[in-house]
Amino acid sequence: MIIRECRQIADKADKIGDHGTNDMVVSDVLRANELQAWFVSEHLVETPLVHASAEPTMNAAD
């Protein structure tokens, strides 16, 4: 919701030539929230569980 609103505000500010508002919204608000959304989504991705075996693994030198 914040990201969508920021994009609309930035677009409107760009259309009316308010470059200061556009820069502030994009740089300070939008980028930070997009980074947080990306960070959370990366941690919510389902990953397969790793099962360790009791057998030793072979080294590259073997």
Residue frames relative to the residue before (quaternion, step in Angstrom):
aa qw qx qy qz dx dy dz
M 1.0000 0.0000 0.0000 0.0000 0.00 0.00 0.00
I 0.6647 0.4857 -0.3056 0.4784 3.60 0.90 -0.87
I 0.6546 0.5189 -0.3167 0.4493 3.57 0.93 -0.90
R 0.6543 0.5135 -0.3134 0.4583 3.59 0.92 -0.89
E 0.6676 0.4945 -0.2982 0.4699 3.59 0.91 -0.92
C 0.6393 0.5289 -0.3262 0.4529 3.60 0.97 -0.82
R 0.6501 0.5106 -0.3196 0.4633 3.57 0.95 -0.82
Q 0.6533 0.5034 -0.3157 0.4692 3.59 0.99 -0.80
I 0.6505 0.5053 -0.3115 0.4738 3.59 0.96 -0.85
A 0.6624 0.5021 -0.3071 0.4636 3.59 0.91 -0.90
D 0.6480 0.5145 -0.3160 0.4642 3.59 0.98 -0.82
K 0.6641 0.4948 -0.3016 0.4724 3.58 0.93 -0.90
A 0.6526 0.5095 -0.3131 0.4653 3.60 0.95 -0.85
D 0.6395 0.5210 -0.3206 0.4655 3.58 1.03 -0.77
K 0.6659 0.5199 -0.3013 0.4422 3.59 0.95 -0.88
I 0.7365 0.3818 -0.2417 0.5033 3.60 1.02 -0.68
G 0.5569 -0.6572 0.3618 0.3564 3.58 1.29 0.11
D 0.4613 0.6629 -0.4593 0.3699 3.60 1.20 0.37
H 0.1295 -0.8548 0.5007 0.0420 3.54 0.32 1.31
G 0.6075 0.5668 -0.3528 0.4304 3.59 1.10 -0.61
T 0.6683 0.4783 -0.2921 0.4892 3.57 0.94 -0.90
N 0.6301 0.5361 -0.3280 0.4560 3.56 0.96 -0.88
D 0.6784 0.4931 -0.2920 0.4596 3.59 0.85 -0.96
M 0.6602 0.5086 -0.3100 0.4576 3.59 0.94 -0.87
V 0.6769 0.4909 -0.3003 0.4589 3.59 0.87 -0.94
V 0.7000 0.4630 -0.2791 0.4666 3.58 0.85 -0.95
S 0.7369 0.4468 -0.2481 0.4424 3.59 0.75 -1.02
D 0.7936 0.3598 -0.1753 0.4584 3.57 0.75 -1.02
V 0.7804 0.3377 -0.1768 0.4956 3.58 0.96 -0.76
L 0.7309 0.4617 -0.2606 0.4298 3.56 0.61 -1.14
R 0.6918 0.4828 -0.2991 0.4460 3.60 0.76 -0.97
A 0.6495 0.5157 -0.3245 0.4547 3.59 0.95 -0.81
N 0.6919 0.4677 -0.2830 0.4716 3.59 0.92 -0.86
E 0.6218 0.5173 -0.3490 0.4733 3.60 1.04 -0.64
L 0.6335 0.5241 -0.3263 0.4664 3.59 1.02 -0.76
Q 0.6608 0.4963 -0.3070 0.4719 3.58 0.94 -0.85
A 0.6445 0.5140 -0.3221 0.4655 3.60 0.97 -0.83
W 0.6463 0.5078 -0.3191 0.4717 3.59 0.97 -0.83
F 0.6567 0.5297 -0.3119 0.4369 3.59 0.89 -0.97
V 0.6797 0.4771 -0.2887 0.4765 3.58 0.88 -0.93
S 0.6693 0.5058 -0.3133 0.4450 3.60 0.89 -0.88
E 0.6287 0.5310 -0.3405 0.4548 3.60 1.05 -0.64
H 0.6914 0.4604 -0.2773 0.4829 3.59 1.10 -0.60
L 0.6644 0.4923 -0.3042 0.4729 3.58 1.23 -0.24
V 0.4771 0.6720 -0.4380 0.3591 3.58 1.29 -0.09
E 0.4344 -0.6933 0.5097 0.2662 3.55 -0.92 0.92
T 0.0414 -0.7878 0.6145 0.0017 3.55 -0.82 1.00
P 0.5213 -0.6415 0.4473 0.3415 3.58 -1.00 0.69
L 0.4854 -0.6482 0.5006 0.3060 3.54 -1.12 0.66
V 0.3342 -0.7179 0.5734 0.2100 3.55 -1.12 0.65
H 0.1676 -0.7767 0.6014 0.0833 3.55 -0.84 1.00
A 0.2740 -0.7641 0.5649 0.1483 3.55 -0.68 1.11
S 0.2853 -0.7470 0.5729 0.1799 3.54 -1.03 0.77
A 0.5512 -0.6187 0.4518 0.3304 3.55 -1.24 0.45
E 0.5896 0.5798 -0.3659 0.4270 3.57 1.23 -0.34
P 0.4729 -0.6619 0.4902 0.3129 3.59 -0.99 0.76
T 0.4225 -0.6867 0.5271 0.2686 3.55 -1.14 0.62
M 0.4939 -0.6506 0.4869 0.3094 3.56 -1.18 0.52
N 0.4003 -0.6949 0.5474 0.2392 3.55 -1.06 0.78
A 0.6245 -0.5439 0.4039 0.3887 3.56 -1.21 0.41
A 0.6476 0.5324 -0.3191 0.4420 3.61 1.12 -0.62
D 0.6102 0.5774 -0.3556 0.4097 3.63 1.17 -0.44
